[in-house]
Amino acid sequence: MAQTSSNNGRTDQILVEETGSVRTFILNRPKQLNALSFQMISRLSELFYASEEDSNVKLIILKGHGRAFCAGGDVSLVFHNARKGNWKVGANYLQKEYILNYVMATYSKPQVSILNGIVMGGGAGASIHGRFRVATEKSVFSMPETAMGLFPDVGASYFLSRLPESFGEYAGLTGARLDGAEMLACGLATHFVSSDKLPLLEQELAKVDTSDPDAISAIISRFSNIPKLKEESPCHRMKIIDHCFSPRSMEEIISTLESEALDKKDGWISSTIQLLKKASPTSLKITLKLIREGRLQGVGSCLVREYRVICHVLRGEFNRDILEGFRAILIDKDRNPKWEPSRLELISDDDVDRYLSEIDDEDWEDLKLPPRSNLPSYAIAKL
């Protein structure tokens, strides 16, 4: 019989169901599309640590209540404080979130994330690092940060860099929306299950009394299928994506896309160029550097580097694009941010490298990750 725990009588932002050896954690802020509050991140951290220590727990299931898995971090408090110069509020929030991402990536027991709905930003960090990611026809994945003066974080420089060829650069730079079939095809999801089969899948997973990944994968596979990709899907365009997104610099990437646009009347190429030209030039250059370097580094190193960058971004010492993006998209909602610098060619490699330096503040220190004995659990699906 499943048991649901409560959190000291408060309205629970995380629900917990206990069924035999399985623990199901449910993100429970449906009106906010399950955006991760500091309270949710803290509670998930407690639950993951406790379940890892409990020998009776064999499997973790993570899912969302409502039409989203998780639409990202609940960062309004972060940005409001950054506007007032109190950047350390955001740094503390993100420090806690990045450590949770690292624990998930190195977890000793399988995590099955049911991605039945929106999966963006922090929602990707809470799921993609886990061993199993189950997409459905309702899944919508995106890392839209460059359009907001940010960059894909929560370990995205690790998992995006491990997608086929240059698909990670494409997804991270453009913030392109991918459906469940595309998530499976590129490796962000390990399985695809129709949403109407999820109750049966969860019933079967609730009977699990093993942490053997092969046994759990076999259960999920019984309910899985390989869906057909849409005709216009970018997954059909791997060759041109690799051609256009593999050049060394952002300037060369856009130039290659523009050359392709002259040769071919292709709406996808035109819309891709427009997405890049609307994004923060600084964010694009930071994102490209992080993904390229992330390809050669472990998840811990990626998170440490991302933490340095996000602290610089929140401090606004080099530019204030994050505040301008927040204004244009979330406050005034005019969707017309004025980036500064406004053009890629005004941003040098040295300008980008400054974001990777240590913070000149006596109270600041690098992200301290807890000792872990397991290798990262993230793996690209093999079709």
N, C-alpha and C positions, 0 to 999 in steps of 0.2 A: 504494500500500500504506500502510495506516495505521500510524503509529508512536506508541508510548506512552512518554512521558518519565517518569522517576522523579525523586524529590526527595531527592537525596543519600543514597539507600539507606534512608531512613526509611519507615515506613508512611505512604503518601501520603494525605493528607486531600483533596487535589485531584489527580485523574488528568488527563492531557493526551493527547489523540489528535490527531495531525497527518495530515491527508489532503489532499494538494494545497494549495489555497488556503484550506482550512477548518481552524479550530482548535476542537476540542471539549473543554470543561472540565467535568469530572464531579466533583460534590461527593461525597465518599467517606467518610462516617461513618454508614453505614446504621443501626447500632445506636442511634445518637443522633438518628435521623431527619434526618441531615445538618445538625444545628445548627451554626451558623457559629462556629468557634473563632477566636481572634486569629490563629493560624497560618494558617487558611484565608483570612481576610480579607487578610492580608499577601501570601499567595501569589497570590490572585486579582488583587490590585492590581498585582503584578509582571507577571503574565501579560497583563492588559489593556493596561498601558502598553507592554510589549514588542511585543504584536501590533499595536498602533496604529502603532508606529514601523516595523514590518516591511511593506514594500510588497508582499511576496508573500502576505500574509494579507488575504483579502477578506471573510471572514465568521467570526463567533464563534457557537458553539452552547454553551449552558449547560444542564446537566441534573443530576439527582440519581441516585445509586445506591441501589436499594431502593425501598421503598414511599412515600418522601417525596421531593419536590424539595428542600425545606428548611423545617423546622418553626420556624425563627427563629434568634435569636442564642443562643450558648452562654453564658448570662449568670450562671451560678451563681457563678463567680469574682467577677463584678462585684458581686453582691448580698452575698456573704460579706465582701468588703472594705468595702462600704458600711456593713454592720452594725458593723464595727470602726472606722468613721470615716475609712477610707481611700478616699474617694470618687473620687480622681484615677485609680485603676486603671480604674474604669468609664469615666471621662471619656476616657482614652486609647484604650480599646477602641472606644468609640462615635465618637470623632473619626476613627479609621482607617476605620470602617465607613461613616460619612457621606460621607467623601471618595470612597470607592469608589462609593457610590450616585451621587454627582455625576458621576464619570467615566463611569459607565454611561449616565446621563441625557444626557450631551453627547458620546457616543462617535461617532467619525467613520465607523465601520464598523457594519453591521447586527449586532445581537445577537438570536439566536433562543433563547428560553428554553422548554424542554420541561417543562411543569408537570404531569407525570404523577404526581400524588400530593398530599401535604400542602404547602400554601404559606401560611406564617404569618409574621407579624412581619418579622424580618430576611430571610426568604425572599422576601417580597414586595418588599423594597427591592432585592434582588439581581436581580430579574426584571422587575417592572412598569415600571421606568424604561427598559428596553430597547425596541427598535423592534418586535419580534415576540414575542408571548406565546401559546404554543400550549397550550390546555387540553384535557383528555380527560375521559372519564366517571369517571376516578379522582381528578380534581382536587378538593381541598377548600381553599378560601381563607378566611382569617379574620385579623382584626387584633384579638386578644382583650385588648389591654392594659388597658382601663379596669377590667376585673374583677380586675386584679393591682395596682392603684394606680399604673399607668403611663398612657401615652397613645400612640396610634399614631404612631410616628416613622419613621425611615429615609426621609424624604421623603413620608410619607403625607399630610401636610397639602397637598402639591402634587397627588398623583395622586387622592386621594379627593375633593378639592374639584372635580375636573374630570369626575366622573361625572355622569350626567343628573340634573337637578333637585336634590333633596335626598338622593339615594341614598348619597352619600358620608358625609353626617352619620349616616344610619341605620347604615351598615356600620361606621363608626368608633366610634360611641357604644355600640352594642350588642355589637360583636364577633361579629355574625351569621356563621354558616358558609354559604358559597356554593359550589355545585357548579360543574362545568365549564360547563354550559349557562348558568348564571346569570352566571358570569364573562364569557362571551361577550356575553350580552344587555346587561350594564351597561357593557361596555367595558374591563373589567380584562384580558380576553384579546382578542387580535386574530383568533384562529382556534380552531376546535375540530376535533380529529382523534381518531378512535377509537384507543385504545391499541394495538390489534392492527395498525394501519397505521403506527405510529411507526418500526419498522425500515425500511420502504420509504421513508418520508419522509426519514429520516436518510441513507439510501443516496443519494437524489437530491440532498439538500443537500450531501453530501460532494463532489459533482461540480462544485459552483458555482465559477466563476472570475470573479465579478463582485461588486461591492458595491452594485449597483443594487437599491434596495428593491423596485421594481416587479417585477423579474425574480424576486427571492426570494419575494415575496408570491405570485406566480403559481405557483411550485413548491408552496408550502404549500397554496394554494387547491385544487390538484388532488387533495389528500388530505382536504380539509376538507368538513364539512357543517354545517348549522345544526340543532342538536339541539332536541328538543321540551322545553319547560320543564315541570317538575312542576306539577300543578294548584295546589298550595299555595305555589308559589314567590313570594317577595316581588317578583320582577320583574313579576308580574301586578298588583301593588299600587302601582305608581308614583304614581298620583294620591293615594292616602291617605298614602303615605310622604311625599310632598311637602307635603301639607296638615299632617301632624303634625310633621315635622322641619324645617319652614321658619321657625317662630316664632323670635323674637330670642333668647330665653333658654332654659336648660334647664328652669326651672320651667314656662315656657309650653309647652314641648314635651311634658313629662309631663302637664300639665293637659289639653292637647289630646287626647293619647292616652286619658286617663281619660274624657274626654267622649265620645269615639268608642266606648269600651268600654261605656258606659251605653246608647248608641243601638243598638249591634250586639252580638250574641253571636258574637264572633269570637276563636277561640283564638289567632290570630296576634297580635292586639292585646294580649291578656292576657300572652302570653309575652314580647312586646317590652317591656311595662311592667316585668315581673319582671326582665328582663336589666338594665334601666336602674337599678332599685332595688337590685340586688345590687352594682352597680359603685361605685367610689369617687366620691363627689360632687365632690371636687376634680378628679379625673381627667376626669370628664364635662365640667366647666366649662372646663378647659384644652383638651380635645380640640375642643370646639365653637368656641372662640375661634381655635384654630390653623387649623381647616378653613375657617372663614369668612374669615379674613385671607389664608389660602393661595390662595383663589380669585382674589385680585387680585395675587399675587406670583409671581415666577419660582422655579424649583426651588432655585436657590442660596440665595435669601433664606429660603425655607421651611426648608432644612436648617440655616442659621445660627440661626434662631429656635428650631428644635427642639433644637439643641445647648445653647442657653442654658437652655431649660426642663429638659432632662434633667440638666444639671449641678446646677441648684437642687434637683431631685427627689432626686438621689443624695446631696447634702449633707444633706438632711433638715432644713433650717433653718426651713421654714415648716410642714411636717408630715412624718410618717414613714409615710405610706400605702404607699409602695413596699416598705418592710421588713415591714409588716403583711401585705400581699398575698403577698409571698414566703413568709412564715411559714405563712399559711393554705393556700396552694396547693401549695407545693413542699417545705416542711419538715414541719410537723405534718399537713398534708393534711386538715384538718378542714373546709376550704372555707367557713369562717365568719369572714371578716375583720371586725375592729372598726375601721371608718374613723373618722378624726378630722380635721376636723369630720364629724359623722355625717349632716348634712342639708344639702341644697343651699342653703337660705335662710340658713345660717350663713356662707356664702362670698360675699363681695362682689366686684364687678368689680375693685376695687383689689387685693384678695387675689390674683386671677388675674393681674393685670398685673405683680405682683411677680416672677412666674416668667419674664417676658420681659425683665427688667432684666439688666444686666451683673453678673457675679459679683464680690463684694467680696473679692478674693484677689489678692495681688500676683503670684502665679505663674500666674494664669489669664488667658487671652485668648480672644477670639471665635474661632469656627471659621474657619480660613484655607483657602479653597478654591483649588485650582490654576487658573491661567489656562487657559481653554478657548475654542475658536473656533467650536464647533458649537452650534446651538440644541438645546434638549431634544428627545429622540427620542420621548418618550411621546406617544401619540395614542389617542383613544377609537375603538374599532372602529365602523365605520359599517355597520349591517345593512341 
